[in-house]
Amino acid sequence: MFVSFGPGDEVLNSRLFMQEEVEYNLIHMIAGNQEDMRLKTEENDLIFAHSPGRNSWLWLSPELAEGRRRSLVQELAEMLAYRELPGVIGTQETGRLFADAYGKLTGRAYHVRMRMEAYHCPQVQMPQGVSGKLVQAEAGDIPLVAGYLAGFMQDCFGTESAPEDHLDYAAAVTESGKLRLWIDRDQPVSMVNLAHQSARYARINEVYTPHEFRKHGYASAAVAALCTELLSKGLTPMLYADAANPDSNKVYQSVGFRRTGSITDLRFQ
């Protein structure tokens, strides 16, 4: 039987979930939104979290017996067969297990959109010789941030867009006080965003440096500076990196990030 859960639920603080908490960190954010679907088993060995229009997240306890694992996933797929889910994210085995069951019930095929490496940073290695400093983005930076976001989408997802398309989000993330810019000689040259905080972790995303400012260590310095700030507050920085992008993975590893595992983004067709 599946039951609803919210932020701070015992399942999110269980020993087994915490073993894979970095990989499944986004579940914390979904858990805090009452409008989203948040389901778990009474035994705390499955979590399903879904925001409308976005991929669902599925966690299964690593200690589940094979029979119960398949039985739970089949039951979940049958319950969700009436919904047109965009996709599912989880470990490769868990994601495919659900995608196969859901696909047989709905006739929908799926493909791997992306494999992401999950990292945490228990200790920062600050890059040396990088000039500049990290500052909080301000209202006057919104047009610049919108342009950076367009570049970020192009680099990460191959999606072409105009800066104007990102103005609303640029304004929201800037006004939140979570977006940082690396400034060198009074010139913004890189950005990094604090996406979400949970009790133990702080997730970083939208790290971007325009092409003309690359190869100077700005992104590494920006990420390292934000990590130092977060660690001083008792939060462990974490992030996801595209497994197919070795350059970004090297940047994160160079400032102290350590891989904890990987997750797979599966999309239904």
C-alpha positions as CSV (number, residue, x, y, z in Angstrom):
1,M,0.0,0.0,0.0
2,F,1.2,3.5,-0.8
3,V,0.7,6.5,1.5
4,S,1.4,10.2,1.2
5,F,4.4,11.8,2.8
6,G,5.8,15.3,3.3
7,P,9.1,17.0,4.2
8,G,10.8,15.6,7.2
9,D,9.1,12.3,6.9
10,E,10.9,9.4,8.5
11,V,11.5,7.8,5.1
12,L,13.7,10.8,4.1
13,N,15.8,10.3,7.3
14,S,16.0,6.5,7.1
15,R,19.4,4.8,7.0
16,L,18.8,3.3,3.6
17,F,17.5,6.4,1.9
18,M,20.4,8.4,3.3
19,Q,22.8,6.0,1.7
20,E,21.6,7.3,-1.7
21,E,20.5,10.8,-0.6
22,V,22.9,12.6,-2.9
23,E,21.6,10.7,-6.0
24,Y,18.0,11.3,-5.0
25,N,18.3,14.8,-3.5
26,L,15.6,16.3,-5.7
27,I,13.0,14.3,-3.8
28,H,13.5,16.6,-0.9
29,M,12.3,19.6,-3.0
30,I,9.3,17.7,-4.3
31,A,8.4,16.6,-0.8
32,G,8.0,20.2,0.2
33,N,5.3,20.9,-2.4
34,Q,1.8,19.8,-1.3
35,E,0.6,20.1,-4.9
36,D,2.9,17.4,-6.0
37,M,2.4,13.6,-5.9
38,R,4.5,12.2,-3.0
39,L,4.0,8.5,-2.3
40,K,5.9,5.9,-0.2
41,T,5.2,2.5,1.2
42,E,4.4,2.1,4.8
43,E,7.6,0.0,5.1
44,N,9.6,3.0,3.9
45,D,11.2,0.9,1.1
46,L,9.8,2.9,-1.9
47,I,9.5,6.6,-2.7
48,F,7.7,8.0,-5.8
49,A,7.7,11.8,-6.2
50,H,6.1,13.6,-9.2
51,S,5.7,17.2,-10.2
52,P,3.2,17.9,-13.0
53,G,4.9,18.2,-16.4
54,R,8.2,16.9,-15.1
55,N,9.9,13.5,-14.8
56,S,9.0,11.4,-11.8
57,W,11.6,10.2,-9.3
58,L,11.6,6.7,-8.1
59,W,13.7,5.3,-5.2
60,L,13.7,1.7,-4.1
61,S,15.5,0.4,-1.0
62,P,18.8,-1.3,-2.0
63,E,17.9,-4.1,0.4
64,L,14.6,-5.0,-1.3
65,A,14.2,-8.6,-2.3
66,E,13.8,-9.1,-6.0
67,G,10.3,-10.4,-5.8
68,R,9.0,-7.5,-3.7
69,R,10.9,-5.0,-5.9
70,R,9.1,-6.2,-9.0
71,S,5.8,-6.5,-7.2
72,L,5.9,-2.9,-5.8
73,V,6.9,-1.5,-9.2
74,Q,4.2,-3.3,-11.0
75,E,1.6,-2.1,-8.5
76,L,2.9,1.5,-8.8
77,A,2.8,1.3,-12.6
78,E,-0.8,0.0,-12.6
79,M,-1.8,2.8,-10.3
80,L,-0.2,5.4,-12.6
81,A,-1.1,3.9,-16.0
82,Y,-3.9,6.5,-16.5
83,R,-1.3,9.3,-16.2
84,E,0.8,10.5,-19.1
85,L,4.1,10.7,-17.3
86,P,6.9,12.5,-19.2
87,G,9.5,10.1,-17.8
88,V,11.2,8.7,-14.8
89,I,14.5,9.3,-13.0
90,G,16.3,6.8,-10.7
91,T,19.2,4.4,-10.8
92,Q,19.5,2.7,-14.2
93,E,18.0,-0.6,-12.9
94,T,15.2,1.1,-11.0
95,G,14.3,3.4,-13.8
96,R,14.2,0.7,-16.4
97,L,12.2,-1.6,-14.2
98,F,9.4,1.0,-13.8
99,A,9.7,2.1,-17.5
100,D,9.2,-1.5,-18.7
101,A,6.2,-2.1,-16.4
102,Y,4.6,1.3,-17.3
103,G,5.3,0.9,-21.0
104,K,3.6,-2.5,-21.2
105,L,0.5,-1.1,-19.6
106,T,0.4,2.1,-21.7
107,G,2.1,1.0,-25.0
108,R,4.7,3.8,-24.6
109,A,8.3,3.2,-25.4
110,Y,11.1,5.1,-23.7
111,H,14.7,6.2,-24.3
112,V,17.6,7.3,-22.2
113,R,17.8,11.1,-22.3
114,M,20.8,11.6,-20.0
115,R,22.9,9.8,-17.5
116,M,23.9,12.1,-14.6
117,E,26.7,11.7,-12.1
118,A,25.9,12.7,-8.6
119,Y,28.6,14.5,-6.5
120,H,29.0,15.8,-3.1
121,C,31.7,18.1,-1.7
122,P,32.8,17.3,1.8
123,Q,35.9,19.5,1.6
124,V,36.7,22.4,-0.8
125,Q,39.9,22.6,-2.8
126,M,40.0,26.3,-3.7
127,P,41.7,27.0,-7.1
128,Q,44.8,29.1,-7.0
129,G,45.6,32.1,-9.1
130,V,42.1,32.9,-10.2
131,S,41.4,36.7,-10.0
132,G,38.0,38.0,-8.9
133,K,35.4,37.4,-6.3
134,L,31.9,35.9,-5.9
135,V,29.0,38.3,-5.4
136,Q,25.2,37.9,-5.1
137,A,23.4,38.9,-8.3
138,E,21.3,42.0,-8.2
139,A,18.3,43.4,-10.1
140,G,20.5,45.2,-12.6
141,D,22.1,41.8,-13.5
142,I,18.8,40.3,-14.7
143,P,19.4,40.9,-18.5
144,L,22.9,39.4,-18.2
145,V,21.6,36.4,-16.2
146,A,19.0,35.8,-18.9
147,G,21.7,35.7,-21.5
148,Y,23.7,33.3,-19.4
149,L,20.7,31.0,-19.0
150,A,20.2,30.9,-22.8
151,G,23.9,29.9,-23.1
152,F,23.5,27.3,-20.4
153,M,20.5,25.7,-22.1
154,Q,22.4,25.6,-25.4
155,D,25.5,24.0,-23.8
156,C,23.6,21.5,-21.6
157,F,20.6,20.5,-23.7
158,G,21.3,21.7,-27.2
159,T,18.3,24.0,-26.9
160,E,18.4,27.3,-28.8
161,S,16.6,30.2,-27.1
162,A,16.8,33.9,-26.8
163,P,17.7,35.7,-23.6
164,E,14.3,37.2,-23.6
165,D,12.8,33.8,-23.1
166,H,14.5,33.5,-19.7
167,L,13.8,37.0,-18.3
168,D,11.1,35.9,-15.9
169,Y,13.1,33.0,-14.5
170,A,16.2,35.3,-14.4
171,A,14.3,37.8,-12.3
172,A,12.9,35.1,-10.0
173,V,16.2,33.4,-9.3
174,T,18.0,36.8,-8.9
175,E,15.4,38.1,-6.5
176,S,15.6,34.9,-4.5
177,G,19.2,35.9,-3.5
178,K,20.6,32.5,-4.4
179,L,22.3,33.3,-7.7
180,R,25.9,34.3,-7.6
181,L,28.2,35.9,-10.2
182,W,32.0,35.7,-10.3
183,I,33.3,39.2,-11.0
184,D,36.8,39.9,-12.4
185,R,37.9,43.5,-12.9
186,D,34.3,44.7,-12.5
187,Q,33.2,42.3,-15.2
188,P,30.8,39.4,-14.6
189,V,32.4,36.3,-16.1
190,S,30.6,33.3,-14.7
191,M,27.5,32.3,-12.7
192,V,26.5,29.6,-10.2
193,N,23.1,29.0,-8.6
194,L,22.1,27.6,-5.2
195,A,19.1,25.6,-6.4
196,H,17.7,24.1,-3.2
197,Q,18.6,23.3,0.4
198,S,17.5,20.4,2.5
199,A,18.5,19.5,6.1
200,R,21.9,18.0,5.2
201,Y,22.6,19.1,1.6
202,A,22.6,22.2,-0.7
203,R,22.2,21.6,-4.4
204,I,24.1,23.7,-6.9
205,N,23.1,24.1,-10.5
206,E,23.3,26.4,-13.6
207,V,27.0,26.8,-13.6
208,Y,27.9,28.7,-16.7
209,T,30.8,30.7,-18.2
210,P,30.4,32.4,-21.6
211,H,32.8,31.1,-24.2
212,E,34.9,34.3,-24.2
213,F,35.7,34.0,-20.5
214,R,36.5,30.3,-20.4
215,K,39.9,28.6,-19.6
216,H,40.6,31.1,-16.8
217,G,39.2,29.0,-13.9
218,Y,36.3,31.3,-13.2
219,A,33.7,28.5,-13.0
220,S,35.9,26.4,-10.7
221,A,36.5,29.5,-8.4
222,A,32.8,30.4,-8.4
223,V,31.7,26.9,-7.4
224,A,34.4,26.5,-4.8
225,A,33.6,29.9,-3.2
226,L,29.9,28.9,-3.0
227,C,30.8,25.5,-1.5
228,T,33.0,27.2,1.1
229,E,30.0,29.4,2.1
230,L,27.7,26.4,2.3
231,L,30.0,24.2,4.3
232,S,30.4,27.0,6.9
233,K,26.7,26.7,7.4
234,G,26.8,23.0,8.0
235,L,25.5,22.0,4.6
236,T,27.2,19.6,2.2
237,P,27.2,20.9,-1.4
238,M,26.0,18.5,-4.0
239,L,25.2,18.6,-7.7
240,Y,24.5,16.6,-10.8
241,A,26.7,16.5,-13.8
242,D,26.1,15.2,-17.3
243,A,28.1,11.9,-17.6
244,A,28.7,12.7,-21.2
245,N,30.5,16.0,-20.4
246,P,33.9,15.2,-19.2
247,D,35.0,18.8,-18.9
248,S,32.3,19.7,-16.4
249,N,33.0,16.6,-14.4
250,K,36.7,17.5,-14.2
251,V,35.9,21.0,-13.1
252,Y,33.8,19.7,-10.1
253,Q,36.3,17.1,-9.2
254,S,39.1,19.6,-9.2
255,V,37.4,21.7,-6.4
256,G,36.7,18.7,-4.1
257,F,33.5,17.1,-5.4
258,R,33.4,13.3,-5.1
259,R,31.2,11.0,-7.1
260,T,28.6,9.1,-5.0
261,G,26.7,7.3,-7.8
262,S,24.7,7.9,-11.0
263,I,21.1,8.3,-12.0
264,T,19.4,7.9,-15.4
265,D,16.9,10.2,-17.0
266,L,14.4,8.1,-19.0
267,R,11.8,9.7,-21.3
268,F,8.6,8.2,-22.5
269,Q,7.7,8.6,-26.2
